[in-house]
Amino acid sequence: MLLNKEILATIFAVIIIAALTTSITPYLKHFDPWYHYRIAKYTLEQGLRPSFDQLSNMGENIIYPPLLHYLLAIPAHIPGLDLMAVAQVYPLVAGMLAIVFIFLFAREIFGERTALLSALLLSLMPVFKATTTFGYCDHDALDFVFILSAFFFFVKAIKKEESAPPAEPQSFNLKDGGWVETQKKEQPRIESPPKNRFMYYALAGVSAGLFALTWLGFPMLVVTLSAFVLLLSFLNPYMRLLDKDMVIGFLILSVVFSGIASLWYGTEIAPILSLALFSTAFSYVSLRLENNRRALPILIGIIIVCSLPILLFFRSWIVDAGLTYIGLRDREVQLEYVAELMAPDFNQIFQNYDVQLLPFVLGLGLFVTSQKDFRRENIFFITSFIIFIFLASSAIRFLQYFGFFVSILAAYFINKISEVLSSSLKRDVFMPVLLVLALFMLYIAPQIVQSSISDDWYSSLQWLRNNSNQADVVMNWWDYSPWVNAIAERKTVVNNQPPGRFDDSMVFFGTSDWEKAHKILLKYNVSYVVVSRGTITKIQAAEKFIDEKIDFQSAPTTREGPLYSLRFSNKFKTYFDPNSEVAWDEYAGGKKMYYRKIGLFNDQVYKTQYFEANLTGVDFNNDYLFIFSDVFLRIPSETEKRVFFDLMFTESDIPYLELVKEGGEVRIYKVQLENFTP
């Protein structure tokens, strides 16, 4: 592949975009990456990935495939590199590889210019940026690499190569007293199977196998490839799309894939392998019947008869692991614990794809209306599109993978616009369009905000690791468990949303029944409770577990002379005087209702200070006011005694919990069960 100026310009644009949109943080981002970092750390220390998670809250074996953990641990042996640095940089490297493979894949179907635009658009897609950003060391970035590389190698294997017909010998006719060369008829280009096609099938199998060693959702890729082969088998009697090499090639792909995947899954790979082998066998039968115009009902009968024993034998796996996961069965059971299985709404779709949605829709319409001859690679693109859009419509998790098609079809539309402009202006405008697109997309690109562990959290958890026993169990809001497990190296009550434990943790933080909370701590032998300011944005999720409304208000502050002011309601305005340390609600008629108790987080000493109004002859309300530098919380009296609010915002008087560490936004309490008698 020659690096022409268009390719070089795209590479330069992608690198500049990555440099300008990547934020560097001292720690890993989000939550799950800390789990993978911890398992990779065990792998680095022990030489092999352990099969058992010593910090698991349920005693289960590690179910995640091992490839990511080895890819993080092995480079960390290089002098000058440590595991944290490798984990932070890995998603950027994988993201760049994914961009290369979407270019190669799109080029095989749409041409080089659409492929270049696809690579550029994918690099700017919000969902892609979020999952390949610095410090986000989850499996997603590897998923992109292996799906796109499998697509590229597979298309490379099935696409027929075109070559010019052999030159005809010169011939002359005697005309008008002289010899004139005979005008040659235009010969159609010759299509032939690609060279090294079996190698490409094998490489597609390698990518699919490595994908299986990366994520449990790998069946989506094998199902897509198998569905395409089955579709061609149905169409073959009418369109002659199959050949012997393709049947052999898909068999090679299936064997290579299953050989790699079985390294982790063993015999559990059998259902997916059976599907791939069935597709291979069915394509062979279709090839044998391709001269029979009445073959379609025969093929349908064969597939029904052959499918019955497979469905019967693997019915439990297919229903439980397949239909449940994509949300066709028992969705409500899963949604209680796994939010990413929810069907996306338009806002979530737009957040993932941003402004690329419009050119995608236009490009899709243009692509559909321009299909005249159905080449195998085009049919594969359409098949993959249909399967991936079905997955994306059924669960938020799959939106990121459908993003490949959004970028490609958006690029297809933009390239067509470029061609129209070039024709109108009588000059090639692709390079200006490429650069303007890069600048425009960079200018309007939304800021990708990934939650990242703060210094308060990190230092508090280090303190917990150094001041607690290895066997101690921690109660915290479930989101933060990967941080507690990785940094404090302590077990948590819930770290993978298991039913029962998850419910109890919600009840613990949301309840105002301290005896009930005490029983939950006893049930799980909890030694420490960790609360943080960030939970205020999540706490209302506990409402359905306690069957009560959790009321509180928050509002940003403004400065009015020496006073801080804000509005919790249209009926009154709230003021705080930092000099007298008094706060009140002031109504339109001038009536004032003072707060008896105030909590103030002092940024100077990095601790919470508490004040009680020593006023006479005034009216008080029963609410509690907590003040940060940027936001005020108004906590009703019935909410103040809920466990989370009591521990985080007040001088807690829960008798069996003792504050042992306050680190800014994080508080740690030690459980003193002997201090409480129900």
N, C-alpha and C positions, 0 to 999 in steps of 0.2 A: 504494500500500500504506500503510494507516494504521498508525502506530506506537502500538498499544495498549499497555496496561500489561504484558501478557505478553511482547510483543516487546521492550519496553524492559528488563524484568527479565532476559531472556535475554542481551541485549546487555551489560548491566551485569555479569552473572555471567561471561560469556566474557572481558570485559576484565579483571575482577578475577583470574580464573584465569590469564590470560596474564601479568599483572603478578606474581603470586605464584610462578609456576612457571618463569619465564624467568630464566636466569642470564646475566649480562653478562660477557663476557670481552674482553680487549684485542685478541684475534686471532680469526681464523676457526676454526671447529671441524672436527674430523675431517680427512680427507686430500683427497678429491676436490674439495671446495670451493676448495682452493688452486690446483688446475689451472684451474678456471673463472675464478678471480680473475686468474690470470696471463694467460689468453687475453683476458679483458676489459681488462686493463691494456694489452696490445698494441693492442686496438681503440680504447681511449681515446687512446693516443699517436699512432696512425697514422690515425685517422679511419674506417678500415674494418677489419673483422675479417680478419686475414691468413689465407691458405689453407694456409700451411706453418708447422709448429711448429718453430722453430729449436732447441728443446731436446729434440726427439724423439730417442729412442735408435735408431730404425729408419729415419729419414728420410722418414716418411710424411706425407701431407697431414693436416690436421685433419679428422677424420671427424665430430665432434660438430656438430649443427645450430647456427646462430649466434644464435638469438633471445635466449637467456639472456645472452650476452656483450654484446649491444647494450643490453639492458634494464639491465645493470649499468653500462655505460660512459656512456650518454647522460645519466642524471641527475647523474653525477659532474662534468659541465660546469657545473652550477649553482654559483654562488659560495657558499662556506661548506660545500659537500659535497665529500668526497673518495671515491675508489673503495672504500676499506676500509669507510667508514661505510655506503655504499650496499649493499655486499655483506653487511654484518652485519644490516642492517634488512630487506632484501628478503624473506627467508623469512617474517618476521612479517607483512608486508603481504600477501604471496601467501597465507599461511595464513588470514588474515582473509577474503580474497576467497573462498577455498574454502569457508569456513564459511557465507558468505552464499549461495553457489550450492547447497550441500547443503540448506540451508533451502528455497530456491526449488524445487529438484528434488523434495524429499520432500513439500512442500506440494501440488504438483500431483497427487500420487498418494494420499497418506495424510491430508492435511489439515494445518491450521496448527499444531496443538498437537504432533502427532508430529514435524513439521518443526522446531519449536523445540527439542524434546528431542534430535532428531538432531544439530542444530548444537551443542548443549551437550555431548553425548557425544563427538562427533568432536573437539571442542577438548581433551578430556581423554584421548583414546586415545593410548597410549604411542607407537605407530608414527607417528602423525600429529604428535605433539609433537616427536618426535626429528627429523623431517624438515622441520619448519617453525620450528625454534627459532632464536634469535638466533645469527647467525654461520654457519649451515649453508646456504651459498649454492650448493646443487646444483640440478639440474633438477627434483627431486621436487616441490617446492612449486608450481612452474608446472604440472607434470603434473596435480596435483589441481585447479587452477583450470580448466584447459582440458577435462579429462574431465567434471567436474561441470557446467561451463557448457554443454558440448555436450549432455549428458544433459538439462539443463533446457530449452534451446531446442528440442531435438528433441521432447520430451514436450509442450511448449507448442504445437508445430506439429501434432502428431498427435491431441492430445486434443480431443474435441468439446466445445463450450461448451453448457451447459444454460441455457435461458431459460424463463420462465413462459409458458404458452399464452395466446393473446389472450383478453381478457375476453369472456365471452358476454353478449349483450344480456339485460336483465332481461325476465322473462316472468311472467305472473300467471295463476292459475286461480281460478275462482269456486268457493268451497268454504264450506259452512255459512253461506250468506247473505252472504259477504264475499270480497273479492279477496285471495288468498294468493300470495306470491311462490313461483314454482316452484323446488324444490330443484335446484341445479346438480350435474351429475355431475362428479366429480373428473377433470380432464384430465391426461394424462401431460405431463411437462415436455418441451419441444422441444429436440432436440439438433441443433446446426448446426456446420459447420466454423468454426474460430477465425478471428477477424479478424486480418489481417496474418500469416496462416499462412506465406506464402511468404517473408516477412521472417524469420520464426523458422527456417525451413529454411536460409536463407542464413546466419544467425548461427550455427547449428549447424555449417555448413560452415566458417565462419571459425574457430570454436573448434577444429575438427578439423585445419584447416590450420595454425593456430598451434601446436597440439600436435606436429604433424610437424616444425615448425621448432624444437622444443624438445628432443625425444628420439627416438632411433631406434626405440623401441618403439611408435610411434604406430599401427602396423597393428592393434593390439588394439582400438582404438576404432572404426576403420572396419569391421573384421570384425564387431564387435558390432552396429553399425547395419545393416550389410548382412544379417547373419543374421536380424535381426528382420524386415526387409522380405521376405526369402525365406520365413520362417515364416508371415507373414501371407498370402503368395501361396499357400501350400499350404492354409491354412485358409479362404481367401476363398470358395471355392465352397460352403462349408457355413455360414459365419458372417458373410459380407458385411462384412469388416473393411477392405477397400481401397476407395479412391475415386480418381477422376481427379486430384484435387488432390494426393493423397499421392504418386502416381507422378511428377507434375510436380515436386513439392517435393523429392523425394529426388534427382531429376535435378539440380535447382538446387544442392542440398547437395553432390553429387558434383563438379559443375563448379567450385563455389567452393573446395572443399577442394583439388582437384587443382591449381587455378590458384595457390593460395598455396603448397602443398607443392612444386610444381615449381620455385619460385624457388631452392630448395636442391638438390633431388634430380634435377631435370631429367626425362629419360625414365625414370629408375629408378623413378618413381612409377607406371609403367604397370601392373604386376601388381595393385596395390591399386586403382587407378582401374578396371581391367577388372572386378574383383570388384564394385565399387559400381555400375558401368554394367550389368553382367550382372544384378544384383539389380533394378535399375530396369526393365530390359527384361522380366525374368521376371514382375515384378509387373504390368506392362502386359498381358502375355499372360494372366495369371491373371484380371485384371479383365475381359478380353474373354470369358473362358470361365466367368464366375461363374454363369451360368444353366445350365451343364452339370454335372449331378450326377456325371457320370463323368469329370470333368476331372482328378482327381488322378493317375491313371496316365499321362494325356497330359502333365501337367506334369512328372512324374518322368522320363518319357522325354525331354522337351525339355531338362531340366537335365543329364541324363547326356550327351546328344549335344553340347550346347553346352559342357559342362565339359571334354570330352576335348581339344579343340584348345588351350584355355587351359592345362590341366595339362601338355600336351605342350610348349607353347611356353615356359612359365615354370617347367618342372619343376625346374631347377637352383635358381632363386630360392626356390621354395616349400619345397623339401626342405632346402636348406642354410641359408637365412636364417630360415625359419619353423619347421620341425619341430625343427631342432637347437636353436634358441634356447629354445623352451619345453620342451625336454628329452625329446622323443619319439624322438630319434635321436642317436646318438653322444654320449649324456650323459656317459659316462665320460671322453671326450676333453676336454669343456668343464670338468667338475668339477675336473680337476687344476689349473685356473687360475682358475676363476670360482666362488667359493663360493656366491654368491647364486643360482646355478642349481640348488642342491641342493633336493630336495623337503623341505619343512618337517616337523618332528616336532611333537608336542603341546606340548613346552616352548617351542619357538619361536613357535608359534601363540599360546600364552598370554602370552608376553612382549610380543607385538605388540598384543594386544587386552585383556589383563588381565581384570578382572571383568565386562566387557561381554559375554563369551562366553556366560554363562548366560542373561541376558535375551535375547540374540540367538537362541539355540536355541529358547527358549520363544516368542519373537516369530515365528520362522520357522514353527513348528508352527501357531501361531494364524493367521498369514497364509494358509498353505496351506489350512487347513480352512475359512476364511471366504470363499473365492473362490466366488461364485455366478454372477456375470455377468462375462464376459471382455471388459473394455474394452481398447482398444489400449494405453493407458498401463500397465495392469497386466501385459499380455503383454510389453511392452517391459521392465518391471522384472524379470519372471521370466527372460526371455531373457538380459538383462545379468547377472543373478545367476548363472545356470548357466555362462556363459562365464567370468566372473571367478572363480568358485569353482574351475573347472577350472584356470585359470592359477595361482591361489594354491596349489592342491594340487601343482602341478608344479614350482614354483620359489619360493624365499623372496622374491625380488624383488617378486612380485605380491601378497604379503600386504598391503602398504600400500594397494593400490587396492581390494582386496576389503573393506577396513576401512569403506568407505562403506556397504556393505550391512549390515555388523555393527552400525554405529551406528544406521542407520535402523530395522532390525528390532528392535533392543533398545529403541529409543524407542517403536516401535509397541506393544510389550508393556507398557512402563511406562505409556503413555497409556491402554491398556485397563484396567490396574489402577486408574489415577486415575479413570476413568469408573465403575468398579464402586464405589469408595470414595465418590465423589460421590453415586451413587444410594443407597447405604446410609445415608449421613450426611445426606442431603437438603440438601446444600450443595456448592458447587463447590470442590474441593480441589486443582485443578490448580496454582495458584500455590504453595501450601505444598509440594506434591510436587516442583515444579521447584526450589524453593530448598533443600529437604532433599536432593534428588539432587545438586545442585551442591556442597553442603557435604560430603556423604558421599563423593562421588567425589574431591573435592579432598583430603579427609583420607586416603583410602587410596591415592591416586595414587602409583605408584612413582616414585622419583627417576630422571629421565632423565639418564644419564651419557654424554656424548659426549667422546671423546678430543679433547684440544685441545693445540695446540703449547705447550710450556712456555717460560718465559723462558730456560732453559738452551739449549734447541733454537734459539730465535730468535736469541739473541746469538751462539751458535756458528756458525750459518749466515751471519749477517752478517759475522762474522770471516772465514769461508771466502770470501765474495764479495769482501772487501777485500784478501785475501792470496793469491789464486790467479789464474791466468790464465783468460781467458774460454773458452779451448778445452779446459780441463781436464775430465776425466771423473771422476765420483765413484761409488764402490761403497758402497752402503748397503743395509740391509734394504728390500725393495721397497715396503713400506707407506709408508715415509717419503719416497719420491721426489718426490711433489708438493710437500712442504715444501722439499726441496733445490732443485728446479727454480724455485720461486716466490721464495724468499728469497735463496738463494745464487746463483741465476741460472746454474746449472751443469748440464750434462748428467749423467745417471745411467745406470748399466749397464742397469737395468730400471725402467721407469716405467709400463708398461701390461700387465704379465704376459705378454710374448711368450714362447712356447716357446723353449727353447734358452738364452736369456739368463736367464730365470727359474730354470731348472734349475741353471745355472752359479752363480748367486748363492746358491742354497741350499747347493750343494756348498762354495762358498768359506767361508761362515760356519760350516758344520757339520763340515768336515774337520779332522783333525789331521795331515794330510799337507801340510806347508808348501810342498813343491815343487809339488804339484798346485794349491794356492792361488796360487802364484807364476805358474803358466802361465795361470790364469784372468785375473789382472791384466794380463799381457802381451797376452792375446787381445783385451781390450777397451780397451787403452791407458789404464788407470786411473792417475790421478795422486793421488787422495786416497781414504781409506777412513774412513767415519763409522760409529761404533758407539754404541749408547745402552743405558741400563739397561732400557728398556721391551722390548727384544728378548728378554729372558729369558722372557717369557710366550709368545713365538712360536717360539723356536729349535727346539723339538721337531718343527716342521713339516718341518725339513730331514732328519729321520731317513730318510724313504723315498727321498730323493735320494742319500744316502750309504750306504744299506742298513746302518746301524749304529744302536745305541741310544745316545741322549744322556742320560746319567744326571746328575742333580743334585737337591738338595733345598732347599726354602725353608721358613721358618717364622717367624711373628711372635715378637717378644721380650717378656719380662716382666722386671720389676726385683725382685730379691731382695736387699734391703739394698744393699751396694756392688756386687753382681754382677748381670750380665744372664744370664738363663737362658731356655732353650727346649727343646723336644723335637723331634728329627728322627726318633726311633725310640722304641718302647716299651721297648727294651733299655737305653737309656742317656739321660742328660740332659746337655745341653751348657751349659757356663758360660763366661762371658767376664769377666775382671777388667780394667776400664779403667785401673786404677792401675798394675798390673804389666804390662798389655798382653799377657796370657797367656790362652789358651783351652784347654779340655779337655772330653772326654767322660767322664762319671762313671757307672759301671755300678752295679747294685744291690748288689753285694758290696763296693763302695768302690773298685774298680779304676779308675784314671784313665789315659786315653790323650790325650796332648797334641798340639796342632797345631803343626807346625814353622813354618808360614807363615800370616800373617794379613794380610788387606787391610782397612783401615778407612776409610770415607768420613767425613772430618771436616767436620761442618756449619759449624764456625767459620771455617775457612780455605777451605772449599768445594773441597777436593782430597782425593785418596786418599793415605793414608799406609800404609806397608808395614812389618811387624814380623816378625822371625824369632826364635823362642824360643831363648834362650841358657840351656838347662837341661841338667843332667847327672843321670844315675841315674834317669831317668824313661823311660816308654814313649811312643813317638810313633806316630800313625797317618799314613797317606800322603795324607790329604785336605787340601784347601785351604779355608779359611774366609774368607768376605768378609762384612763387617759394615756394614749401614746402620743408621740410627737406629731404624728400625721393623721391619727384617727381616734375618735372617741367611741366607746361602747356603752350603751345604755342597757343595763341588765335588770329586768324586773325581779322583784323579791322572790317569786316562785321559781325563777330560773337560777338565781344566785346560789341556791343550795344543791343544784345538780352537780354531780361529782366533777365533771370537767371544769365548769365555771368556778366552783369552789376552790379547786386545786390551782387553777391558772391565774385567777384574777383577785383572789381575796387572801386574807391571812387565814388560811384554812384551819377549821376547827374539827375536821374529821379525826376522831381520836386515834385511829389505828394507822394513820399516815403521818410521817414526820418529814418535813422539808429538809433535805440534806444538801441540795445543790441548786442554786439559781444562777443560770447562765444566760442572761438576756431573755431571749424568746423561749427558753427551755427551762423547765423545772423538773427536778428529780425528787421523788418521795420514797422513803424507806418504809416498808410495811412492818408495823409493830402490832401484830395480832394479839399479843398478850395485854395490850392496852384497851381492849374492847370486849365487853361482855354483852351478847345479844339480849 
